[in-house]
Amino acid sequence: MPLNSKSATLLLSLSLILGSMNIFALDTDRKQPINVEADKASIDKKAGSSRYSGNVVVSQGSMRITADLLIVNTLDGKLKTMVAEGKPVNFQQQAEKGKKNISAVAGKMTFHASNNIVVFEKDASLRQGANKFSSNRITYNINKDTVNAGKTSGGDRVTITIQPASENNTPDKQSSQ
């Protein structure tokens, strides 16, 4: 059955989301199909914008994002930004074997495709196992594998909790508890 214009546009939008989600995905996750569920989807091909609202769930393999709103912006058919907003936005991903699972919570999560940067804002926290990193704003540069938190002008506290390595805090023990 041939695709009509609306179906082709929706397919393009979903494939752009898939490409952007690979920044977080495990190698095995990248080979999985992406699933997007929402109460409503609106696509404006001319503006290069897709909007998914109401109980938005994006999943690919072990990765899962839940949000109230997801906006995908493109320019010349390429992903520009992806913004998820919610009360809160939740991100979860199973880590590679031997490592602890990753989760993040924030009021807003923005992915900037041009420079591979993810910004978590509004009471953001990142967690891997029992270790936690929280601030009002956390910026993760995927290319450089760097994290910056807080404001450069001060006034925003950054909290980091690092648990000591112990036999009870290993990935295998945590997953069985």
C-alpha positions as CSV (number, residue, x, y, z in Angstrom):
1,M,0.0,0.0,0.0
2,P,1.6,3.3,-1.0
3,L,2.2,6.0,1.7
4,N,0.1,9.2,1.5
5,S,1.7,12.5,2.3
6,K,0.5,12.5,6.0
7,S,1.8,9.0,6.6
8,A,5.1,9.8,5.0
9,T,5.5,13.0,7.2
10,L,4.6,11.0,10.3
11,L,7.2,8.3,9.4
12,L,9.8,11.0,8.8
13,S,9.1,12.6,12.2
14,L,9.4,9.3,14.0
15,S,12.6,8.4,12.2
16,L,14.1,11.8,13.3
17,I,13.2,11.0,16.9
18,L,14.7,7.6,16.5
19,G,18.0,9.1,15.3
20,S,18.1,11.5,18.2
21,M,17.4,8.9,20.8
22,N,20.4,6.8,19.8
23,I,22.5,9.2,21.9
24,F,21.4,7.4,25.0
25,A,20.8,3.9,23.7
26,L,22.8,0.8,24.3
27,D,24.1,-0.9,21.1
28,T,21.3,-3.4,21.4
29,D,18.7,-0.7,22.0
30,R,19.8,1.1,18.7
31,K,18.7,-2.0,16.8
32,Q,15.2,-2.0,18.3
33,P,12.2,-0.2,16.8
34,I,11.1,3.1,18.4
35,N,7.6,3.4,19.8
36,V,5.9,6.7,20.5
37,E,2.6,6.9,22.2
38,A,0.7,10.1,23.0
39,D,-2.9,11.2,23.4
40,K,-2.4,13.6,20.5
41,A,0.1,14.2,17.6
42,S,0.3,17.3,15.4
43,I,2.7,17.6,12.5
44,D,3.5,20.8,10.6
45,K,5.6,19.7,7.7
46,K,6.1,23.3,6.4
47,A,7.3,24.6,9.8
48,G,9.4,21.4,10.4
49,S,7.7,20.7,13.7
50,S,6.0,17.7,15.3
51,R,4.2,18.0,18.6
52,Y,3.1,15.0,20.7
53,S,1.1,15.7,23.8
54,G,-0.7,14.0,26.7
55,N,0.9,11.0,28.4
56,V,3.8,10.8,25.9
57,V,5.9,7.7,26.1
58,V,8.9,7.2,23.9
59,S,10.7,3.8,24.1
60,Q,13.4,2.0,22.2
61,G,14.7,-1.3,23.6
62,S,15.5,-0.6,27.3
63,M,15.3,3.2,27.0
64,R,12.1,4.9,28.0
65,I,11.1,8.6,28.2
66,T,7.8,9.8,29.6
67,A,6.6,13.4,29.3
68,D,3.6,15.5,29.1
69,L,4.8,17.1,25.8
70,L,7.4,16.3,23.2
71,I,8.3,18.8,20.4
72,V,10.6,17.8,17.6
73,N,12.0,20.6,15.4
74,T,13.7,20.0,12.0
75,L,15.5,22.2,9.5
76,D,15.9,21.0,5.9
77,G,14.7,17.5,7.0
78,K,17.4,17.1,9.7
79,L,16.8,17.1,13.4
80,K,17.5,20.5,15.1
81,T,16.1,20.1,18.6
82,M,13.9,17.8,20.6
83,V,12.2,19.1,23.7
84,A,10.4,17.0,26.3
85,E,8.5,18.8,29.1
86,G,6.6,17.3,32.0
87,K,5.8,17.2,35.6
88,P,8.3,15.7,35.5
89,V,10.1,14.3,32.4
90,N,11.4,10.8,33.2
91,F,14.3,9.1,31.4
92,Q,15.4,5.5,32.2
93,Q,17.8,3.2,30.5
94,Q,19.3,-0.2,31.3
95,A,23.1,0.1,31.3
96,E,25.6,-2.3,29.8
97,K,26.3,-5.5,31.7
98,G,28.3,-4.8,34.8
99,K,27.1,-1.1,35.0
100,K,24.3,0.4,37.0
101,N,21.1,1.6,35.3
102,I,20.7,5.3,34.4
103,S,17.8,7.5,35.2
104,A,17.0,11.2,35.0
105,V,14.2,13.4,36.1
106,A,13.7,17.0,35.1
107,G,10.9,19.5,34.3
108,K,12.4,19.9,30.8
109,M,14.9,17.9,28.7
110,T,16.3,19.5,25.5
111,F,18.5,17.7,22.9
112,H,20.5,20.0,20.6
113,A,21.4,17.8,17.6
114,S,23.9,20.2,16.0
115,N,26.4,19.9,18.9
116,N,25.1,16.7,20.6
117,I,24.2,18.4,23.9
118,V,21.4,17.4,26.3
119,V,20.2,20.0,28.8
120,F,18.1,18.9,31.8
121,E,16.4,21.9,33.5
122,K,13.9,22.6,36.3
123,D,14.9,20.5,39.4
124,A,17.0,18.1,37.4
125,S,18.7,14.9,38.7
126,L,20.7,12.2,37.1
127,R,21.2,8.9,38.8
128,Q,23.3,5.8,38.1
129,G,22.7,3.2,40.8
130,A,22.8,4.9,44.1
131,N,25.0,7.8,42.9
132,K,23.1,11.0,42.2
133,F,23.8,14.4,40.6
134,S,21.3,17.2,41.0
135,S,20.9,20.8,40.1
136,N,18.4,23.2,38.6
137,R,20.3,22.8,35.3
138,I,22.6,20.0,34.1
139,T,24.2,20.1,30.7
140,Y,25.7,16.9,29.2
141,N,28.0,17.2,26.2
142,I,27.9,13.8,24.5
143,N,30.8,14.4,22.2
144,K,33.2,15.5,25.0
145,D,31.6,13.3,27.7
146,T,31.4,16.2,30.1
147,V,28.8,17.4,32.5
148,N,28.3,21.0,33.8
149,A,25.8,21.9,36.4
150,G,24.5,25.0,38.1
151,K,24.8,28.6,36.8
152,T,28.1,30.2,35.9
153,S,27.0,33.3,37.8
154,G,26.3,31.3,41.0
155,G,23.2,31.1,43.1
156,D,22.3,27.5,42.0
157,R,23.6,24.7,44.3
158,V,24.8,21.5,42.8
159,T,24.5,18.3,44.9
160,I,26.5,15.1,44.1
161,T,26.1,11.9,46.1
162,I,28.6,9.2,45.5
163,Q,28.1,5.9,47.3
164,P,31.2,4.0,48.4
165,A,31.9,0.8,46.5
166,S,30.6,-2.1,48.5
167,E,29.5,-5.7,48.0
168,N,25.9,-4.7,48.6
169,N,26.1,-1.9,46.1
170,T,27.1,-3.9,43.0
171,P,24.9,-4.0,39.9
172,D,24.1,-7.8,40.3
173,K,23.1,-7.3,44.0
174,Q,20.9,-4.3,43.2
175,S,19.0,-5.9,40.4
176,S,18.1,-8.8,42.6
177,Q,16.8,-6.6,45.4
